[in-house]
Amino acid sequence: MKTKRLIAFWILLGILLGLFLSGIAMWYLSSHPENLPWTFLSGLAAAPSLILTWYWRTSHKERDLDNDAQRIQKEEQRLQNESQRLENESQRIWNEEQRLLSERFNKAVELLGHETLQIRLGGIYALERIAQDSERDHWTVMETLCAFVRERTRKPKLKPIAAPEDGGTSTGEEARKPAPKPEFELPDTDVQATLTVIGRREEKWRKHEKKKDNRLDLRGAHLE
């Protein structure tokens, strides 16, 4: 900044000096026309200083422009590097989120096969949370839960028919009575919890499934 001010000072001083000398020369010529040759020589002697002043001003201006261009180029490069760094960081965060989601999904699916009811329920609700957190994994979770229901309800669960109270013998009148209709038991607790999770998904997910033409597949499941 000080260097630029000093350059501007000398340029201004050179211009003022040139104007001052030109004014004196014009006044002197108008008063002493016989000294025109000497005045002309004096002007020639002063010309190099004016030319040097102009050259100095031009060269420094070009140098300042070059410096400004280099500064702008460096700033653009810095911004480009910063943008690339932010993009890489965003990609790293996304990859980490997907890795954690995959780990959560795999762990939850493992829990579905556990022999303890409470642990299976934990896996079901963990899958529900994943479906809420990740649009990409939502339908995969729904398919997994539907498959769990189908596997757990392949055969209908019938209530045992009570034996006659007389120990197995029956009168003719009782024999003529129609056989009692089979009664079905309610689905297991984990199956009912899975159906509840599927049924209470938000309306936005239902619309998304409809838009993608995705349909829940519970074919073969006995939910009587």
C-alpha positions in Angstrom: 0.0 0.0 0.0 2.8 2.5 0.8 4.6 1.6 -2.4 1.5 2.4 -4.5 1.1 5.7 -2.7 4.7 6.6 -3.4 4.3 5.7 -7.0 1.2 7.8 -7.3 3.0 10.7 -5.6 5.9 10.7 -8.1 3.6 10.4 -11.1 1.6 13.4 -9.9 4.8 15.3 -9.2 6.0 14.6 -12.7 2.8 15.7 -14.3 2.7 18.9 -12.3 6.4 19.6 -13.1 5.7 19.1 -16.9 2.7 21.5 -16.7 4.8 24.0 -14.8 7.7 23.9 -17.3 5.2 24.1 -20.2 3.6 27.2 -18.8 7.0 28.9 -18.2 8.1 28.0 -21.8 4.9 29.5 -23.3 5.3 32.6 -21.3 9.0 33.0 -22.1 8.4 32.4 -25.8 5.7 35.0 -25.9 8.1 37.6 -24.3 11.4 36.6 -26.1 10.7 35.0 -29.5 14.4 35.2 -30.3 15.1 32.5 -27.7 12.9 30.0 -29.5 15.8 27.6 -30.4 17.1 27.5 -26.8 13.6 26.9 -25.6 13.1 24.1 -28.0 16.4 22.5 -26.9 15.2 22.9 -23.3 12.0 21.1 -24.2 14.0 18.3 -25.8 16.1 18.0 -22.7 12.9 17.8 -20.5 11.2 15.3 -22.8 13.2 12.2 -21.6 12.1 12.9 -18.0 8.5 13.1 -19.1 8.8 10.0 -21.2 10.4 8.1 -18.3 7.6 9.3 -16.0 5.0 8.0 -18.5 6.9 4.7 -18.9 7.3 4.3 -15.2 3.6 4.9 -14.7 2.6 2.5 -17.4 4.9 -0.3 -16.3 3.8 0.0 -12.7 0.2 0.0 -13.8 0.7 -3.2 -15.8 2.6 -4.7 -12.9 -0.3 -3.8 -10.5 -2.7 -5.4 -13.0 -0.6 -8.5 -13.1 -0.4 -8.7 -9.4 -4.2 -8.2 -9.1 -4.7 -11.0 -11.7 -2.4 -13.3 -9.8 -4.2 -12.5 -6.5 -7.6 -13.2 -8.1 -6.3 -16.4 -9.6 -4.9 -17.5 -6.2 -8.2 -16.6 -4.5 -10.2 -18.6 -7.2 -7.9 -21.6 -6.6 -8.3 -21.3 -2.9 -12.1 -21.2 -3.3 -12.0 -24.2 -5.6 -9.9 -26.1 -3.2 -12.2 -25.3 -0.4 -15.2 -26.3 -2.5 -13.6 -29.6 -3.3 -12.7 -30.1 0.4 -16.3 -29.5 1.4 -17.6 -31.9 -1.3 -15.2 -34.6 -0.2 -16.3 -34.1 3.4 -19.9 -34.3 2.5 -19.3 -37.5 0.6 -17.4 -38.9 3.5 -20.2 -38.1 5.9 -22.8 -39.7 3.5 -20.7 -42.8 3.2 -20.4 -43.0 7.0 -24.2 -42.6 7.4 -24.8 -45.4 4.8 -22.3 -47.7 6.6 -24.0 -47.1 9.9 -27.5 -47.7 8.4 -26.3 -51.0 6.8 -24.9 -52.1 10.2 -28.1 -51.2 11.9 -30.1 -53.1 9.2 -28.0 -56.2 9.4 -28.1 -56.3 13.2 -31.9 -55.8 13.2 -32.4 -58.7 10.7 -30.3 -60.9 12.9 -32.5 -60.1 15.9 -35.6 -61.3 14.0 -34.3 -64.9 14.0 -33.6 -64.9 17.8 -35.5 -67.5 19.9 -36.4 -64.9 22.5 -39.6 -62.9 21.9 -38.3 -59.7 23.4 -35.2 -59.7 21.2 -37.3 -60.3 18.1 -39.5 -57.4 19.1 -36.4 -55.3 19.4 -35.4 -56.2 15.9 -38.8 -55.3 14.6 -38.8 -51.9 16.1 -35.2 -51.3 15.0 -36.3 -51.9 11.5 -39.2 -49.5 11.9 -36.8 -46.8 12.9 -34.5 -47.5 10.0 -37.5 -47.2 7.6 -38.4 -43.8 9.1 -34.8 -42.5 8.9 -33.8 -43.7 5.4 -36.0 -43.2 2.3 -33.6 -45.4 0.4 -34.0 -48.3 2.8 -37.8 -47.9 3.6 -39.1 -50.3 1.0 -36.3 -52.9 1.8 -37.5 -52.8 5.4 -41.1 -53.3 4.4 -40.2 -56.3 2.3 -38.2 -57.8 5.1 -41.1 -57.4 7.6 -43.5 -58.9 5.1 -41.2 -61.9 4.6 -41.0 -62.3 8.4 -44.8 -62.4 8.7 -45.1 -64.9 5.8 -42.4 -67.2 7.3 -44.1 -67.1 10.8 -47.6 -67.8 9.5 -47.2 -70.4 6.8 -49.7 -72.7 8.6 -52.9 -71.7 10.3 -52.9 -72.0 14.1 -56.0 -73.9 15.2 -57.2 -74.1 18.7 -57.4 -77.7 20.0 -61.0 -79.1 20.0 -62.1 -80.0 23.5 -62.8 -83.7 24.2 -66.2 -84.9 25.4 -66.8 -84.6 29.1 -67.8 -88.3 29.5 -64.2 -89.4 28.7 -64.6 -90.1 25.0 -68.0 -91.8 24.9 -71.0 -90.1 23.5 -74.7 -90.8 23.3 -76.6 -91.1 20.1 -78.0 -87.6 20.4 -74.5 -86.1 20.9 -73.2 -88.1 17.9 -75.8 -86.5 15.7 -74.7 -83.0 16.7 -72.6 -81.2 14.0 -68.9 -81.2 14.6 -67.6 -78.0 16.2 -66.0 -75.6 13.7 -62.3 -75.1 14.1 -61.3 -71.9 15.9 -58.1 -70.0 15.0 -55.7 -68.6 17.5 -54.5 -65.0 17.3 -51.2 -64.4 15.6 -48.1 -64.6 17.7 -47.0 -61.4 19.5 -44.1 -60.7 17.2 -46.3 -61.2 14.1 -48.9 -58.9 15.5 -46.2 -56.3 16.3 -44.9 -56.6 12.8 -48.3 -56.0 11.3 -48.8 -53.0 13.5 -45.5 -51.5 12.3 -46.4 -52.1 8.7 -49.9 -50.6 9.3 -48.8 -47.4 11.0 -46.2 -46.2 8.5 -46.8 -42.5 7.6 -49.0 -41.4 4.8 -46.0 -40.0 2.9 -44.5 -43.5 2.7 -47.8 -44.9 1.5 -47.9 -42.3 -1.3 -44.3 -43.0 -2.1 -45.0 -46.7 -2.4 -48.0 -46.1 -4.6 -45.9 -43.8 -6.8 -43.3 -46.5 -7.2 -46.0 -49.1 -7.7 -44.7 -51.1 -4.7 -47.1 -53.5 -3.1 -46.8 -55.2 0.2 -46.6 -59.0 -0.3 -48.4 -61.0 2.4 -49.5 -63.8 0.1 -49.5 -67.2 1.8 -49.7 -65.7 5.3 -52.4 -67.2 7.5 -53.7 -64.4 9.7 -57.0 -65.9 10.6 
